[in-house]
Amino acid sequence: MARIKIPRKSTAIDMTAMCDVAFLLLTFFILTAKLKQEDPLRVDVPGASIKVNVPDVDMATVTIGHSKVFFSVEGTDLRKALLEEMGKKYSISFTPAEQQKFSLIPTFGVPVNVLKQYINLTQDERKKYNQPGIPVDTTTNSELFNWIYQARIVTKNLHNKELRFAIKGDSREQYPEIQKIIDVLQKQAVNKFSLITSLNQSK
């Protein structure tokens, strides 16, 4: 008896649902991704063998390199409130538009007396602007001292948390320059802070 041959049919897989999921995931990652801002002060941080991630909230970073000091604090709400408090401290009035612009500037290094002009520059002009750094000395009246102090105040008021600090220093920077930053923190009883380094790949 002859065997009956069953005709074979080509298999087809509907990929519509898979494509929908892939595009949804792609859209989610694009909308929630945080763009890395270019640092106005490029520093070559020293290497380390242990990697610990720096928090993204309630964190302030003091960057020092080429004898210049820059300051940054995470959170647009904190930056707005911080600018308002610094304006009161130095008797400078900032408009709501200027506060909004400042909230989008992640890192800055200019004295308070030229901060208003710096904020009103365009983004391209800010990139070309040679920031002289925030004035710092070992007294409690230095501008860096006041930036740190007011940042701690607004973080406590808005988030009810203690502001954490990190120091990002160039590996070629002289130790006395780093010591100035540490002294400013310690004058406010901030004795715990992080040192930002790069992961050392050498064995």
Backbone as CSV, one residue per row, in Angstrom:
resi,resn,N_x,N_y,N_z,CA_x,CA_y,CA_z,C_x,C_y,C_z
1,MET,0.840,-1.186,0.000,0.000,0.000,0.000,0.886,1.250,0.000
2,ALA,0.588,2.163,-0.877,1.414,3.376,-1.014,1.200,4.307,0.178
3,ARG,2.314,4.937,0.620,2.236,5.880,1.743,1.688,7.220,1.251
4,ILE,0.795,7.772,2.044,0.178,9.042,1.668,1.108,10.182,2.071
5,LYS,1.404,11.001,1.116,2.265,12.156,1.383,1.426,13.374,1.783
6,ILE,1.757,13.879,2.955,1.040,15.064,3.447,1.800,16.304,2.998
7,PRO,1.163,17.179,2.302,1.864,18.390,1.831,2.339,19.250,3.012
8,ARG,3.580,19.707,2.922,4.148,20.551,3.978,3.830,22.020,3.715
9,LYS,3.531,22.659,4.794,3.237,24.087,4.698,4.343,24.869,5.429
10,SER,4.739,25.990,4.859,5.777,26.815,5.486,5.235,27.457,6.765
11,THR,6.076,27.448,7.796,5.673,28.039,9.078,5.854,29.549,9.025
12,ALA,4.993,30.238,9.703,5.052,31.700,9.756,4.881,32.145,11.201
13,ILE,5.757,33.030,11.638,5.691,33.554,13.005,5.347,35.040,12.934
14,ASP,4.311,35.410,13.647,3.890,36.811,13.671,4.777,37.568,14.661
15,MET,5.604,38.492,14.149,6.541,39.248,14.974,6.000,40.625,15.381
16,THR,4.742,40.865,15.084,4.186,42.191,15.377,4.261,42.523,16.859
17,ALA,3.858,41.557,17.694,3.873,41.809,19.142,5.300,42.035,19.645
18,MET,6.259,41.256,19.121,7.650,41.415,19.540,8.201,42.789,19.158
19,CYS,7.864,43.248,17.980,8.313,44.577,17.539,7.706,45.671,18.412
20,ASP,6.434,45.502,18.775,5.794,46.488,19.640,6.499,46.572,20.986
21,VAL,6.828,45.429,21.558,7.515,45.404,22.850,8.894,46.047,22.730
22,ALA,9.608,45.735,21.653,10.952,46.279,21.468,10.915,47.799,21.359
23,PHE,9.971,48.336,20.607,9.871,49.787,20.450,9.424,50.460,21.745
24,LEU,8.548,49.794,22.511,8.138,50.339,23.800,9.327,50.426,24.758
25,LEU,10.140,49.385,24.799,11.322,49.392,25.655,12.320,50.454,25.211
26,LEU,12.520,50.565,23.896,13.437,51.572,23.374,12.981,52.977,23.734
27,THR,11.682,53.236,23.567,11.134,54.543,23.913,11.296,54.843,25.399
28,PHE,11.066,53.821,26.234,11.199,53.992,27.680,12.627,54.381,28.057
29,PHE,13.617,53.669,27.502,15.011,53.940,27.844,15.461,55.313,27.339
30,ILE,14.953,55.726,26.176,15.324,57.038,25.639,14.764,58.152,26.513
31,LEU,13.511,58.015,26.946,12.861,59.067,27.712,13.365,59.140,29.150
32,THR,13.814,58.023,29.694,14.262,58.020,31.098,15.765,58.137,31.238
33,ALA,16.495,58.104,30.131,17.957,58.189,30.219,18.380,59.591,30.632
34,LYS,19.423,59.662,31.428,19.977,60.941,31.876,21.223,61.234,31.062
35,LEU,21.170,62.320,30.298,22.292,62.660,29.438,23.488,63.101,30.269
36,LYS,24.649,62.647,29.894,25.869,63.048,30.597,26.282,64.432,30.133
37,GLN,26.333,65.347,31.075,26.723,66.714,30.763,28.247,66.807,30.682
38,GLU,28.705,67.593,29.733,30.142,67.787,29.590,30.665,68.669,30.714
39,ASP,31.694,68.209,31.406,32.258,68.973,32.510,32.980,70.201,31.978
40,PRO,32.703,71.389,32.558,33.427,72.593,32.117,34.894,72.560,32.514
41,LEU,35.211,71.764,33.535,36.593,71.637,33.978,36.993,70.173,33.869
42,ARG,37.872,69.874,32.920,38.298,68.489,32.727,39.436,68.163,33.677
43,VAL,39.219,67.127,34.461,40.241,66.713,35.409,40.563,65.250,35.186
44,ASP,41.810,64.911,35.401,42.275,63.531,35.297,42.283,62.955,36.701
45,VAL,41.187,62.273,37.062,41.058,61.774,38.427,41.988,60.582,38.644
46,PRO,42.485,60.394,39.857,43.366,59.260,40.130,42.623,57.942,40.050
47,GLY,43.371,56.864,39.851,42.773,55.545,39.734,42.559,54.900,41.088
48,ALA,41.640,53.939,41.132,41.363,53.179,42.348,40.996,51.759,41.966
49,SER,41.155,50.838,42.895,40.873,49.429,42.619,39.464,49.019,43.017
50,ILE,38.745,49.893,43.731,37.392,49.585,44.196,36.427,50.576,43.561
51,LYS,35.307,50.052,43.064,34.316,50.897,42.403,33.055,50.980,43.259
52,VAL,32.673,52.197,43.618,31.442,52.458,44.357,30.703,53.583,43.633
53,ASN,29.454,53.336,43.284,28.684,54.328,42.541,28.308,55.510,43.429
54,VAL,28.398,56.724,42.850,28.012,57.947,43.551,26.505,58.138,43.407
55,PRO,25.783,58.452,44.500,24.329,58.639,44.407,23.961,59.782,43.464
56,ASP,22.747,59.706,42.903,22.270,60.721,41.966,21.405,61.785,42.640
57,VAL,21.067,61.603,43.903,20.202,62.559,44.594,20.869,63.008,45.888
58,ASP,20.525,64.236,46.298,21.039,64.811,47.551,22.559,64.698,47.630
59,MET,23.189,65.055,46.515,24.641,64.927,46.402,25.220,66.206,45.816
60,ALA,26.292,66.686,46.425,27.016,67.844,45.912,28.452,67.440,45.620
61,THR,29.018,68.004,44.566,30.381,67.665,44.161,31.207,68.934,44.057
62,VAL,32.365,68.909,44.684,33.337,69.996,44.567,34.462,69.502,43.679
63,THR,34.633,70.131,42.527,35.659,69.740,41.560,36.803,70.738,41.606
64,ILE,38.031,70.233,41.652,39.191,71.106,41.690,40.235,70.615,40.702
65,GLY,40.741,71.545,39.918,41.770,71.233,38.940,42.341,72.522,38.382
66,HIS,43.633,72.537,38.127,44.305,73.735,37.613,44.080,74.922,38.539
67,SER,44.003,74.645,39.849,43.797,75.674,40.886,42.451,76.385,40.740
68,LYS,41.487,75.746,40.116,40.139,76.280,39.989,39.173,75.346,40.709
69,VAL,38.155,75.942,41.337,37.163,75.166,42.079,35.793,75.351,41.440
70,PHE,35.121,74.228,41.187,33.771,74.232,40.626,32.836,73.526,41.609
71,PHE,31.556,73.879,41.534,30.581,73.317,42.469,29.358,72.841,41.707
72,SER,28.787,71.732,42.142,27.557,71.232,41.531,26.723,70.540,42.597
73,VAL,25.419,70.621,42.431,24.484,69.937,43.324,23.399,69.309,42.457
74,GLU,23.011,68.076,42.790,22.024,67.350,42.001,20.609,67.806,42.356
75,GLY,19.786,68.007,41.321,18.380,68.352,41.542,18.060,69.779,41.134
76,THR,17.143,69.937,40.179,16.780,71.279,39.715,16.093,72.084,40.814
77,ASP,15.306,71.425,41.668,14.633,72.148,42.754,15.641,72.690,43.756
78,LEU,16.684,71.905,44.020,17.720,72.357,44.947,18.499,73.538,44.370
79,ARG,18.773,73.493,43.071,19.534,74.581,42.446,18.750,75.886,42.478
80,LYS,17.446,75.813,42.220,16.624,77.029,42.268,16.639,77.640,43.663
81,ALA,16.382,76.803,44.661,16.357,77.296,46.032,17.726,77.791,46.475
82,LEU,18.775,77.105,46.018,20.137,77.500,46.380,20.478,78.869,45.806
83,LEU,20.098,79.111,44.552,20.371,80.412,43.934,19.626,81.525,44.655
84,GLU,18.392,81.240,45.046,17.606,82.247,45.766,18.273,82.606,47.097
85,GLU,18.762,81.596,47.824,19.399,81.854,49.115,20.727,82.597,48.946
86,MET,21.490,82.234,47.921,22.749,82.931,47.673,22.497,84.373,47.235
87,GLY,21.394,84.594,46.519,21.022,85.959,46.142,20.725,86.809,47.365
88,LYS,20.032,86.215,48.343,19.754,86.937,49.588,21.055,87.220,50.338
89,LYS,21.949,86.242,50.340,23.205,86.378,51.071,24.051,87.516,50.518
90,TYR,24.080,87.658,49.201,24.939,88.656,48.565,24.143,89.831,47.985
91,SER,22.882,89.936,48.360,22.016,91.061,47.938,21.956,91.171,46.409
92,ILE,21.717,90.031,45.752,21.566,89.995,44.294,20.190,89.418,43.995
93,SER,19.431,90.103,43.158,18.091,89.659,42.803,18.136,88.847,41.504
94,PHE,17.636,87.616,41.563,17.559,86.757,40.381,16.103,86.572,39.991
95,THR,15.808,86.761,38.707,14.442,86.608,38.210,14.073,85.125,38.144
96,PRO,12.773,84.798,38.094,12.369,83.391,37.925,12.972,82.744,36.680
97,ALA,13.121,83.525,35.600,13.732,82.980,34.382,15.196,82.627,34.624
98,GLU,15.894,83.472,35.366,17.304,83.194,35.684,17.430,81.991,36.612
99,GLN,16.500,81.854,37.545,16.504,80.688,38.422,16.273,79.410,37.625
100,GLN,15.384,79.490,36.633,15.118,78.325,35.792,16.346,77.958,34.978
101,LYS,17.024,78.948,34.423,18.246,78.686,33.659,19.338,78.076,34.547
102,PHE,19.467,78.627,35.747,20.492,78.128,36.658,20.217,76.676,37.064
103,SER,18.942,76.322,37.183,18.588,74.955,37.583,19.014,73.925,36.546
104,LEU,19.279,74.376,35.313,19.691,73.465,34.245,21.207,73.452,34.052
105,ILE,21.930,74.224,34.852,23.396,74.248,34.778,23.941,73.288,35.828
106,PRO,24.495,72.155,35.437,24.905,71.154,36.435,26.129,71.546,37.238
107,THR,27.096,72.214,36.605,28.351,72.572,37.275,28.743,73.990,36.874
108,PHE,29.246,74.748,37.832,29.662,76.114,37.538,30.872,76.458,38.400
109,GLY,31.616,77.469,37.944,32.800,77.896,38.673,33.080,79.363,38.448
110,VAL,32.149,80.210,38.856,32.306,81.654,38.701,32.021,82.337,40.032
111,PRO,32.638,83.488,40.288,32.313,84.249,41.497,30.870,84.736,41.461
112,VAL,30.316,85.008,42.625,28.917,85.424,42.724,28.667,86.732,41.985
113,ASN,29.644,87.638,41.982,29.420,88.954,41.373,29.277,88.901,39.845
114,VAL,29.670,87.794,39.212,29.481,87.660,37.762,28.516,86.516,37.427
115,LEU,27.889,85.953,38.459,27.001,84.802,38.238,25.798,85.173,37.390
116,LYS,25.260,86.355,37.616,24.076,86.790,36.854,24.389,86.883,35.367
117,GLN,25.548,87.452,35.022,25.943,87.542,33.618,26.197,86.151,33.027
118,TYR,26.776,85.277,33.836,27.056,83.917,33.349,25.765,83.152,33.060
119,ILE,24.777,83.308,33.921,23.503,82.603,33.725,22.840,83.044,32.430
120,ASN,22.939,84.328,32.102,22.245,84.866,30.934,22.984,84.616,29.620
121,LEU,24.124,83.958,29.670,24.795,83.557,28.433,24.041,82.406,27.785
122,THR,24.194,82.261,26.478,23.619,81.104,25.802,24.450,79.868,26.141
123,GLN,23.912,78.711,25.811,24.613,77.467,26.120,25.962,77.399,25.409
124,ASP,26.007,77.840,24.151,27.272,77.835,23.412,28.262,78.836,24.010
125,GLU,27.764,79.984,24.434,28.644,80.987,25.039,29.212,80.493,26.370
126,ARG,28.404,79.729,27.127,28.892,79.182,28.395,30.016,78.182,28.174
127,LYS,29.911,77.400,27.093,30.957,76.417,26.807,32.291,77.097,26.497
128,LYS,32.223,78.250,25.845,33.448,78.966,25.468,33.961,79.863,26.597
129,TYR,33.110,80.136,27.566,33.478,81.061,28.642,34.515,80.412,29.557
130,ASN,35.588,81.134,29.808,36.660,80.637,30.675,36.316,80.960,32.128
131,GLN,35.741,79.986,32.815,35.316,80.197,34.193,36.532,80.255,35.121
132,PRO,36.639,81.305,35.937,37.822,81.450,36.795,37.803,80.585,38.036
133,GLY,36.658,79.998,38.360,36.554,79.193,39.567,35.904,79.970,40.701
134,ILE,35.379,79.248,41.682,34.740,79.863,42.845,35.820,80.263,43.846
135,PRO,35.788,81.503,44.336,36.787,81.916,45.338,36.699,81.061,46.598
136,VAL,37.852,80.630,47.081,37.891,79.783,48.274,39.092,80.180,49.120
137,ASP,38.871,80.253,50.410,39.967,80.421,51.368,39.567,79.679,52.638
138,THR,40.381,79.761,53.646,40.144,78.976,54.854,39.236,79.670,55.858
139,THR,38.703,80.840,55.507,37.805,81.537,56.426,36.376,81.055,56.220
140,THR,35.522,81.434,57.153,34.103,81.055,57.052,33.312,82.042,56.213
141,ASN,33.995,82.970,55.551,33.315,83.963,54.721,33.619,83.774,53.233
142,SER,34.259,82.666,52.879,34.572,82.438,51.472,33.304,82.043,50.719
143,GLU,33.309,82.267,49.414,32.122,81.963,48.615,31.842,80.458,48.586
144,LEU,32.893,79.650,48.506,32.677,78.201,48.517,32.034,77.764,49.824
145,PHE,32.485,78.334,50.939,31.886,78.017,52.239,30.386,78.308,52.215
146,ASN,30.004,79.457,51.656,28.593,79.839,51.623,27.784,78.965,50.664
147,TRP,28.366,78.586,49.520,27.665,77.683,48.599,27.365,76.357,49.292
148,ILE,28.367,75.825,49.990,28.185,74.538,50.673,27.170,74.669,51.810
149,TYR,27.291,75.734,52.575,26.387,75.925,53.717,24.937,76.074,53.255
150,GLN,24.712,76.930,52.260,23.348,77.144,51.779,22.794,75.895,51.091
151,ALA,23.645,75.137,50.421,23.196,73.891,49.786,22.726,72.897,50.838
152,ARG,23.410,72.852,51.963,22.994,71.963,53.054,21.647,72.404,53.625
153,ILE,21.470,73.721,53.745,20.217,74.254,54.296,19.025,73.894,53.400
154,VAL,19.152,74.164,52.082,18.008,73.938,51.182,17.713,72.440,51.030
155,THR,18.733,71.600,51.101,18.492,70.159,51.018,17.716,69.671,52.233
156,LYS,18.083,70.191,53.391,17.353,69.822,54.618,15.922,70.324,54.574
157,ASN,15.721,71.543,54.070,14.377,72.125,54.031,13.473,71.443,53.003
158,LEU,14.025,71.120,51.836,13.205,70.563,50.760,13.063,69.048,50.834
159,HIS,14.134,68.358,51.173,14.113,66.886,51.150,14.213,66.252,52.529
160,ASN,14.436,67.078,53.548,14.594,66.579,54.920,15.695,65.519,55.008
161,LYS,16.786,65.764,54.290,17.924,64.848,54.298,19.211,65.651,54.394
162,GLU,20.242,64.981,54.862,21.548,65.608,54.913,22.209,65.523,53.533
163,LEU,22.768,66.623,53.087,23.446,66.647,51.793,24.788,65.918,51.898
164,ARG,25.039,65.025,50.956,26.316,64.310,50.916,27.267,65.015,49.952
165,PHE,28.554,64.820,50.188,29.556,65.547,49.415,30.578,64.594,48.812
166,ALA,31.087,65.014,47.663,32.169,64.299,46.997,33.177,65.321,46.484
167,ILE,34.430,64.950,46.530,35.505,65.796,46.012,36.084,65.113,44.779
168,LYS,36.111,65.856,43.686,36.667,65.355,42.431,37.893,66.193,42.097
169,GLY,39.069,65.625,42.339,40.291,66.385,42.151,41.170,65.813,41.063
170,ASP,41.876,66.699,40.392,42.819,66.274,39.366,43.994,65.550,40.034
171,SER,44.460,64.480,39.402,45.548,63.688,39.983,46.855,64.470,40.065
172,ARG,46.973,65.548,39.273,48.194,66.357,39.284,48.075,67.584,40.197
173,GLU,46.923,67.726,40.853,46.718,68.882,41.725,47.555,68.742,43.001
174,GLN,48.118,69.860,43.446,48.913,69.849,44.666,48.016,69.607,45.880
175,TYR,48.560,68.891,46.871,47.764,68.532,48.048,47.236,69.749,48.807
176,PRO,48.006,70.834,48.976,47.455,71.995,49.708,46.166,72.537,49.114
177,GLU,45.993,72.423,47.780,44.754,72.887,47.149,43.583,71.995,47.550
178,ILE,43.824,70.693,47.609,42.775,69.762,48.049,42.481,69.986,49.528
179,GLN,43.513,70.252,50.291,43.342,70.465,51.731,42.446,71.662,52.026
180,LYS,42.492,72.682,51.169,41.614,73.838,51.346,40.145,73.419,51.293
181,ILE,39.824,72.544,50.339,38.441,72.076,50.208,38.033,71.279,51.440
182,ILE,38.930,70.413,51.888,38.632,69.604,53.075,38.443,70.499,54.296
183,ASP,39.261,71.537,54.422,39.141,72.462,55.549,37.791,73.178,55.545
184,VAL,37.328,73.577,54.347,36.030,74.259,54.242,34.913,73.329,54.711
185,LEU,34.985,72.053,54.310,33.976,71.086,54.740,34.037,70.853,56.247
186,GLN,35.239,70.724,56.774,35.380,70.433,58.198,34.969,71.604,59.074
187,LYS,35.072,72.829,58.558,34.609,73.987,59.328,33.094,73.952,59.521
188,GLN,32.401,73.146,58.696,30.959,72.968,58.847,30.635,71.599,59.450
189,ALA,31.638,70.983,60.054,31.490,69.666,60.687,31.092,68.593,59.681
190,VAL,31.500,68.776,58.436,31.305,67.738,57.412,32.613,66.960,57.315
191,ASN,32.671,65.860,58.026,33.899,65.070,58.084,33.817,63.790,57.260
192,LYS,32.663,63.564,56.644,32.488,62.367,55.825,32.172,62.794,54.397
193,PHE,33.022,62.410,53.459,32.808,62.763,52.059,33.471,61.694,51.193
194,SER,33.093,61.688,49.930,33.636,60.711,48.975,34.708,61.365,48.123
195,LEU,35.641,60.560,47.649,36.649,61.012,46.694,36.378,60.307,45.369
196,ILE,36.133,61.076,44.327,35.797,60.496,43.026,37.083,60.090,42.315
197,THR,37.135,58.843,41.900,38.292,58.299,41.197,37.818,57.531,39.972
198,SER,38.757,57.120,39.150,38.447,56.248,38.025,38.891,54.840,38.378
199,LEU,38.253,53.839,37.755,38.586,52.462,38.044,39.929,52.124,37.419
200,ASN,40.850,51.697,38.241,42.201,51.349,37.777,42.161,49.968,37.134
201,GLN,42.457,49.898,35.829,42.394,48.635,35.097,43.655,47.794,35.244
202,SER,44.719,48.394,35.741,45.979,47.647,35.856,45.897,46.662,36.992
203,LYS,46.498,45.516,36.816,46.470,44.459,37.836,47.626,44.662,38.794
